[in-house]
């Protein structure tokens, strides 16, 4: 098995499985259907909602446990909850929570500042963000913290930016985002999925082999680990592609990236067929057991 076959098999390992996708879709539709019925008297289980976060950007990998969903509320409700004397944002979150509880009465459903969180007993968590459409294409959403306020976000711009660059790079951007989530989870590296996506988006724009196939995925992993390691350790935030929203640093991911960059350099130097076993062992030390043996 050569490098291209190894990374193609790795891709099959880090992509989310069909059963998990089906389970996520089933819950998404039940939640959406209940919200549409309660807030719009509409019998439809897909309208007015959208996957956001890593699953919406299509950069999530196998093992994903947090699903972010935005639900677009009727515009008239904004005036109703904005008119509250005290924290209409909290009241809005409770109204969304009470709706979802009708469908998932035995699951833990709670308001959490900006979202309604549904914890399922298989370890999956849905976070539902109620939003209102703005003319500029952004969303307004409630923030119940510190007495209540309205905030704006633009996940659709983030989804579009990742999608456009992914197509321009022979779909390598999303492959990179997913494999680096495997790296993060295996190494407990303190870096969010949003920051992985942000830095991968920046890196691949000028990476020399961005239009190549799986044969170059070892180089892609190696060079991106170097890119991570070279990030300024004093920097505290980056800006998300598309929306420009702040993506905050969680900790020092650079040191672990440098360690694994050096292992990746050694792995990339083992190109011969008879070196395959040693090469794959090195990549497994970087990515863990998801990488093929």
C-alpha positions in Angstrom: 0.0 0.0 0.0 1.5 3.3 -1.1 1.0 6.8 0.3 -2.0 7.7 -1.8 -3.8 4.5 -0.8 -2.9 5.0 2.9 -4.4 8.5 2.9 -7.4 7.5 0.9 -8.1 4.8 3.5 -7.4 7.3 6.3 -10.1 9.5 4.7 -12.6 6.6 4.9 -11.7 6.3 8.6 -12.0 10.0 9.5 -15.2 10.7 7.5 -18.4 10.5 9.5 -20.2 7.2 9.0 -23.6 6.8 7.4 -25.3 5.6 10.5 -24.1 8.7 12.5 -25.2 11.0 9.6 -28.6 9.3 9.6 -29.0 9.6 13.4 -28.1 13.3 13.2 -30.5 14.0 10.4 -33.4 12.2 12.2 -32.9 14.4 15.3 -32.4 17.5 13.3 -35.7 17.0 11.5 -37.6 16.2 14.7 -36.3 19.4 16.3 -37.0 21.5 13.2 -40.4 20.0 12.7 -41.5 20.8 16.3 -40.1 24.4 16.1 -41.9 25.0 12.8 -45.1 23.7 14.2 -45.0 25.8 17.4 -43.7 29.0 15.9 -45.2 29.0 12.4 -48.0 26.4 12.5 -46.0 24.8 9.6 -45.8 21.0 9.1 -42.2 20.8 7.7 -39.1 19.2 9.2 -36.4 21.0 7.2 -37.5 24.6 6.5 -36.1 27.5 8.5 -33.2 25.7 10.0 -29.6 25.1 9.0 -26.6 23.2 10.3 -23.9 25.6 11.3 -20.6 25.1 13.1 -18.2 22.4 11.8 -21.0 20.2 10.7 -22.5 23.0 8.7 -19.1 23.9 7.2 -18.8 20.1 6.4 -15.4 20.0 8.2 -16.5 17.7 11.1 -14.8 14.3 11.4 -15.7 10.9 12.7 -16.4 11.2 16.5 -18.2 14.5 16.2 -20.4 14.9 19.2 -21.5 18.6 19.1 -24.1 19.6 16.5 -24.9 23.3 16.0 -28.2 24.2 14.4 -29.6 27.6 13.7 -33.4 28.1 13.6 -34.8 31.2 11.9 -37.7 32.6 13.8 -40.6 34.6 12.4 -39.5 38.3 12.2 -42.5 39.5 14.3 -41.2 37.7 17.4 -38.2 40.0 17.6 -40.3 43.0 18.5 -42.2 40.9 21.0 -39.2 39.7 23.0 -37.2 43.0 22.5 -40.1 44.8 24.3 -39.5 42.8 27.5 -38.6 45.1 30.4 -36.0 42.5 31.6 -34.1 39.9 29.5 -36.5 39.1 26.7 -33.6 37.1 25.3 -33.8 34.6 28.2 -37.6 34.4 27.7 -37.0 33.6 24.0 -34.6 30.8 24.8 -37.1 29.4 27.2 -39.8 29.4 24.6 -37.6 27.5 22.2 -36.6 25.1 25.0 -40.2 24.4 25.8 -41.0 23.7 22.2 -38.1 21.2 21.9 -39.1 19.5 25.2 -42.4 18.5 23.6 -40.4 16.3 21.2 -37.5 15.2 23.5 -39.2 15.1 26.9 -36.8 12.5 28.3 -33.6 14.2 27.2 -31.9 16.9 29.0 -32.9 20.2 27.4 -31.6 23.5 28.8 -31.1 27.1 27.9 -27.4 28.1 28.0 -26.9 31.8 27.4 -27.2 31.9 23.7 -28.4 28.4 22.7 -30.8 25.7 23.7 -28.7 22.5 24.5 -30.1 19.0 24.1 -28.0 16.3 25.6 -28.7 12.8 24.2 -27.8 9.6 26.1 -25.4 8.4 23.3 -23.1 11.4 23.9 -24.4 13.6 21.1 -25.3 17.2 22.0 -27.4 19.5 19.8 -27.0 23.3 20.4 -29.9 25.2 18.8 -29.4 28.9 18.2 -32.6 30.9 17.6 -32.0 33.7 15.1 -33.7 36.4 13.1 -32.8 37.2 9.5 -31.2 40.6 8.8 -31.3 42.4 5.4 -27.4 42.2 5.2 -27.6 38.4 5.3 -26.5 38.3 8.9 -28.5 36.9 11.8 -29.5 38.5 15.1 -29.5 36.1 18.0 -30.3 36.4 21.8 -27.6 36.5 24.4 -29.2 36.0 27.8 -26.0 36.7 29.8 -25.5 39.9 31.8 -29.1 41.0 31.7 -29.7 40.2 28.0 -28.6 41.6 24.7 -28.8 41.0 20.9 -25.8 39.9 19.0 -25.1 39.3 15.3 -23.4 36.5 13.4 -23.0 35.2 9.9 -22.4 31.4 9.7 -23.7 31.3 6.1 -20.8 33.4 5.0 -18.4 31.0 6.8 -20.0 28.0 5.0 -19.8 29.7 1.7 -16.1 30.7 2.1 -15.1 27.2 3.1 -17.1 25.6 0.3 -15.7 28.0 -2.4 -12.0 27.4 -1.3 -12.6 23.7 -1.0 -13.7 23.5 -4.6 -10.7 25.6 -5.7 -8.3 23.2 -4.0 -9.6 19.9 -5.4 -11.6 19.4 -2.1 -8.3 19.2 -0.1 -9.4 21.9 2.3 -12.1 19.8 3.9 -9.9 16.8 3.9 -7.3 18.8 5.8 -9.8 20.1 8.3 -11.1 16.7 9.1 -7.7 14.9 9.4 -6.5 17.7 11.7 -9.4 17.2 14.0 -8.3 13.6 14.3 -4.8 14.9 15.1 -6.2 17.3 17.7 -8.4 14.6 19.4 -5.6 12.0 19.4 -3.1 14.5 21.0 -5.6 16.4 23.1 -4.2 19.6 21.4 -5.9 22.8 22.7 -7.3 24.1 19.4 -11.0 24.5 18.4 -12.5 23.2 15.2 -13.2 26.8 14.2 -9.5 27.7 14.5 -8.4 24.5 12.6 -10.8 25.6 9.8 -9.5 29.2 9.9 -5.9 28.3 9.8 -6.4 25.6 7.2 -8.3 28.1 5.0 -5.3 30.5 5.2 -2.6 27.8 4.7 -4.1 26.1 1.7 -4.6 29.3 -0.3 -0.9 29.4 -1.2 0.2 25.8 -0.6 2.0 24.5 -3.7 0.2 21.2 -4.0 -3.4 22.4 -3.2 -4.8 20.9 -6.4 -3.2 17.5 -6.1 -4.6 14.1 -5.0 -4.2 11.8 -2.0 -0.6 11.2 -3.1 0.3 14.6 -1.6 -1.8 14.3 1.6 1.3 13.3 3.5 3.0 16.6 2.4 -0.2 18.5 3.2 -0.3 17.1 6.8 3.4 17.8 7.2 3.3 21.3 5.9 0.2 22.3 7.8 1.7 21.0 11.1 4.7 23.4 10.4 2.2 26.2 9.6 0.5 25.5 13.0 3.9 25.4 14.8 4.9 28.7 13.3 1.9 30.6 14.6 2.7 33.5 16.9 2.3 32.2 20.5 1.4 35.6 21.7 -1.5 35.9 19.4 -4.9 35.4 21.1 -7.4 35.4 18.2 -7.8 35.0 14.5 -10.7 36.0 12.1 -13.1 33.4 10.7 -13.2 33.3 6.9 -16.4 34.7 5.5 -17.8 36.3 8.6 -14.7 37.8 10.1 -15.9 36.8 13.6 -13.3 36.3 16.3 -11.8 32.8 16.8 -10.0 32.6 20.1 -7.0 30.6 21.1 -7.6 27.9 23.7 -4.0 27.1 24.5 -0.5 26.4 23.2 -1.1 24.1 20.3 2.1 25.1 18.6 4.4 22.9 20.7 2.6 19.7 19.9 2.3 20.7 16.2 6.1 21.1 16.1 6.7 17.7 17.7 4.5 16.0 15.2 5.9 18.1 12.3 9.2 16.5 13.0 7.6 13.0 13.0 5.8 13.9 9.7 9.1 15.0 8.1 10.5 11.5 8.9 7.4 9.8 7.6 7.5 11.7 4.3 11.1 10.6 3.9 9.9 6.9 3.8 8.4 6.7 0.4 9.6 3.2 -0.7 7.1 0.3 -0.6 9.3 -1.7 1.7 9.3 1.2 4.1 5.5 1.3 4.3 5.2 -0.4 7.7 7.6 2.1 9.3 5.9 5.0 7.5 2.5 4.1 8.7 3.7 3.6 12.2 5.0 7.2 12.2 1.7 8.5 10.9 -0.2 6.6 13.5 1.9 8.3 16.2 0.7 11.6 14.7 -3.0 10.7 14.0 -3.6 7.7 16.2 -5.4 4.4 15.4 -7.6 6.0 12.7 -4.6 5.9 10.4 -4.4 2.5 8.6 -1.9 -0.1 9.8 
